[in-house]
Amino acid sequence: MKNEKRMSFDPELSIQSEHRIQDTDLTGDLGRCLPNASLEFIEQLDHQEKQGAFRIELDEIEGVLSQHPAVKESFVMERENPAGEKQLVAYLVANLQDDALQALHTKQVSLWQALHDKSYNDSPSPADPTFNIIGWDSSYTGLPLSDEEMQECVETTVEKILSLNPQHLLEIGCGTGLLMYRILPHCVDYVGTDFSKIALQQLEESKRFIKIKGLEHTTLLTKQADDFEGFEAQAFDTVIINSVVQYFPCIDYLLTVLKGALKVVKPGGAIFIGDVRSLPLLKAYYASVQVYKAVDFVTRSKLEARIREREQLEEELAIDPVFFVALKQAFPEISRVNIQPKRGLIRNEMTRFRYDVILDIQGSEGIRDESEEKGKRPLTEAIVWEDWEQKPLALLELAKRLICQQPAYVALRHVGNGRITTEIKTLEWLATADDDETVGDLRDALVESESKRIDPEALWEICLDVPYDIDMQFSLDRADGCYDVLLRNQLDSEFASVSLSEFQFPMPPSVHQNWHEYANHPLQEQFTLQLLSELRDFMKKKLPDEMMPKAFVILNAFPLTDQGKIDRGALAEGVIQ
């Protein structure tokens, strides 16, 4: 056990001697005296390291770090650098509520606003003002996306929104009006907001010569996405936030926007959040772009480095779909969450790496009639989900089953996503290939591979030819883009009597409300550089040179052991940045 006073033992003194054990150097170590009068080291008790002639109290360094308002937690340890020299490394968890970070968030929104204003202002007027696709560029080529790609993207998005039967609609981030012009004829009134004055001025000017039903009932307002001032509670039955979330500076901002949307939407209404970048598929997206740009002789290690660099320079927000399940638990007025792959036959970065979300809002009657619920529950709870991964079913096999057997329903879990087969195999190659293998080797392997994975759009297409309704959602217990699908026979009187929305998809075993874990941090690189510069100046005023860490690593959270202590081994395996 640890003594009140730590001592080292001098073996020259006899154990039976009347001499008291003399105090010598305080080592901070735990040991035991062996029968031969030698000491056996057991473990280091205090948090210190020896640097040359100095014994450094690491707790003291951590104490100084914790005084900085942007540091939430800190841990200092000694590690070897690539040259084999020992150095002090400080590991930090940042305070995400720090004023400096909040200032960066505000600045980032202003930068996006200026960028959009410049883009709209500098671009020539399109031949068709209702189809202004300025700013929609490919991450692969840097060139504008084709008219065909954008036409499909707009049409499939509008189709989803119109399925919600919008009458009184608010669109946050209406931009050039791609959705507005197509939705207006179906609405009673429409309010569009955007942070770009230039975009709204162009829309106002177009009203003079464009003849579209409903245009006279349009209100356009210059507002930030989180500004709901002037809107009455429950003023709209539908709120649209399409292809906007990626420009939010952090998930806290998204939460603020969604809280505002929940206040202005009516009971029984819906919130549509479209074109959301998928956090679980973010590395697959980076890999896809970098492989496209790489020549054949680029090695696996160089490709991995390029992907890592791209990740560090990310400026747009990506969200884990599970966030929206956690949101439903936090806000009981949300009655259902549906997280769908994007529609479309064309495979591009939107259909492969983004998704749409529909939040259904509880009706004005609140909890539905219990007797009505009991009547439906046996059906909705009797659904047996087959695991597609355990027994892969090709598209033609599934179509044959629907036509020949005509089951009341087919419910499949973990269906392999045929849109991203190449990207998933690329990630597998990155994880297993030798460092000197090349992109050319990868391309050869991809040509030879076969898969039963199914493009989600192919299932929607099948239902045009067979009497089945379809609903689909990403598998929330997985991070590889697979999805769950429910096909319901329209001719089965029992199942067809229940709305498709009554059937619940499998949910993840547990969710939490630590919101920051559901998103990336687009400003991480800027914040890190700013914080490290501040920390070095801050610490120089409080610590001698020998106690200054030579490297800093900023983490989202510290790795912990089963006992809840910081896992030093896991930290030691990480890359020093």
Secondary structure by P-SEA (a helix, b strand, c coil): ccccbbbbbcccccccccccccccccccbbbbbccccbbbbccccccccccccccccaaaaaaaaaaccccccbbbbbbbccccbbbbbbbbbcccccaaaaaaaaaaaaaaaaaaaaaaaaccccccccccccccccccccccccaaaaaaaaaaaaaaaaaacccbbbbcccccccccccccccccbbbbbbccaaaaaaaaaacccccccccccbbbbbcccccccccccccccbbbbcccccccccaaaaaaaaaaaaaaccccbbbbbcccccccaaaaaaaaaaaaaccccccaaaaaaaaaaaaaaccbbbbccaaaaaaaaacccccbbbbbccccccccccccccbbbbbbcccccccccaaaaaaaaaaaaabbbbccccccccaaaaaaaaaaccccccccccccccccaaaaaaaaaaacccccccaaaaaaaaaacccccccaaaaaaaaacccbbbbbbcccccccccbbbbbbccccccccccccccccccccccccccccccccccaaaaaaaaaaaaaaaaaaacccccccccbbbbbcbbbbcccccccaaaaaacccc
